[in-house]
Amino acid sequence: MPGQDSSEVIQTRGLLLYTEPYSSANVMPVDSAWGTAPGGAWVEKGYTDGGFNVNATMSYEDVTVDQNIYPIFTIGTSGDIHFVVNLAQVTAANLKEALGSQGTLSTVAAGSGTRGHTDLAITGDVTVSYITAYMDIRHPGDGEGLRPVIWKGQCRGNPTMQFAPGQKALLPLDIQAYPDTVNASRVLTWRDVIAALP
């Protein structure tokens, strides 16, 4: 039976969110120091506000029969896992991702004396696309990373941004997990990195 262990209590501002386009070949970043950029196609999403939320719901249904007042067994009926976070950097690229990768980004670079711009052009087509999402949470007990990964996720929800005096605008990101059927139907990997021995 586990005892009281303060090293397992997590309270931290060390929070980083990375995403990359979904591929069945995506792998867990190596067990590097917390905050080390994972390389490859991973993109850090920038400042956030309100912390990271990992929401998991597993639903079950009891199976009953006439001959017993208690259920004789239970079956799993549904699972639902989400990463939910508010992005504090409201950019066209972050909005595109929050909208489920809808639309096309295009940028005209600024020049000497000439303004540039970035456009997110959304058309009448709604596409279905997936991302891989990785949270790097700095564990204060050992300074290492707690790293949950959704392997095949889709940004869902209805992102609403409010622009008001005295308030920072936030862009809600809600990533729903789906089974990666190419890889043993992996959904979530929860990795707690252990510090190297001296």
N, C-alpha and C positions, 0 to 999 in steps of 0.2 A: 504494500500500500504506500503510495507516495506521501512524503511528508512535506512540511512547509519549506519552500525553496524560493527565496527572493530573486534568484537568477532567472526564474521562469515568469516573473512579472514584467510586463512590457508597458512602458510609458515613454514615448519618444516623439521627436520632431523629425527623426531620420526617415523620411518617407519619399520614395521615388517610384514613379510609374513609367513603365516602358511598354510599347506595343510594337508589333511588326506584322506584316501581312501573313495570314495563315498559310502554312504549308505543312503537309504531313511529315516533312523532314525537319521541322523546327525542333530544337533540342533545348534542354535546360542550360542556362549559362553556367560556366565553370564556377566552382566554389572559391571565388575571389573575395577580396576584402569588400565590405559594404561600400556602396557608392561607386564602385568601379564600373565604368561603362561596359556593358556586355559585348560590344562590338557587333559585327554582322549587320543585319537590317534593323536591329532594335532602335527605336526612337524614343528618347526621354520626353515626357509630356509637359515638363516644366512645373511651375508652382501650382499647388493645390490649396484648397481651403476646406476645413471641416473634417480632415482625416480620411482614412481609407475604410471602406466598409466591405466586408466579405459576407454576403448573405447566402445562407444555405438552408433549404427546406427539403426534407425527405418525407414523403407521405406514404402511409400504410393503410391497408384495409384488413380487418379481421375476418376470418372465415369461420362461420358458425354452422352448426347442424342442429337438427331437432333434438338429438339425444343428449346434448350437453349444454349447460347454461353458460359455460365459458367458451371463448373462441378456441378452436382446436389448433389453429396456426394463423399466421399473418402473411400477407404478400405485399411487396413493395409496389406502389401504384404510380408514383412520380417522384422526380428529383428536380430541383431547381437551384442553380448556383449563379450568383451575380457578383461582380465587382462594381461598386458604386463609389464615385468620387466626383468632387467638384473641381474642375480645372479653373485656375485663376488667370491663366493666359488665354484670353479669348482671341484666337487666330483663325484664319480661314482654314488652315490645315486641321486644327483641332475640331472646328465645327464640322468639317467634312467627315471626320472619324465619328463624332458623336451622332451624326445622322446616318450611321451605317455605311459610311464610305460612298454616299450619294454625291453625284456631281463630278465636275472636273476642275482642277486647279490650274490657273495660268498666271504667270508673273511677268510684268514688264519692269525691268530694272530701272532704277533711278539713274539719271545721268547728271552731268554738270549743268545746273540750272533747270533741270527737267525732272518733274516728279515721276515716280513709278507707281505701280499698284499690283495687288494680287486679287484676282477674281476667283470666286467659287461659283461656277455656273451649274445650276440644277435644272434639269430638263423634266419632261413629263414621264420619264421612265424611272421606275423604282427597281434597283438591282439588289440582289442578295449577295453579300460578300462577308468574309470572316477575317478575324484578326486573332493573333495570339497576344495575351496580356500578361505582364509579369510585374508584380509588386516587390520592391526591395525595401524591406522594413528593418531599420537598424535596431537590433536587440541591445538594450542598454546593459544587460548583464555581462555580455562578452564582446560587445561591439560588432558582432557578426550579423549576417543577414538572415531574416526570416523571409522566405521567398515563395509565396503562392503563385502558381501559374495556371491560367486558363488556356488550354491548348487551342481550342477552336471556339471563339466567341463572336458574338454579333452585338453591335451596339444597338440597344433597344431604348424604349422609353420615349419621352417627348421632351427633348431638351428645350428649356425655356430660359432665356437670358433676360435679366432686368438691368436696365441702365438708368440709374437714378442718382441725384446729387448726394454726395456723402457716402455712397455705397460702392464697393467694388463689384464689377460685373463678374458673374461666375457662369461657367458652362458645365452643366451636369453631364456626366458620362456614366452610362449604365451598360455594362457588358455582360450579356447572358451566355452561359457556357452550354455547349453542345458536345456530344460524344465525337471524338476524332476516330471515326470508324476504321480508318486505315491503321491505327495504332492501338489495337486491343480496346477500342472505345474509351481511351483515356479522356477524362473530363478535367480534373484538377490534380495538380501535384503540389503538395505542401512541404517545402523543404526548410528545415531549420539547420543552418550551417553551424558546424562545431569548430571552435577555434583550434588551430594547430597546437600541438604540444611543444613546450620549450626545448 
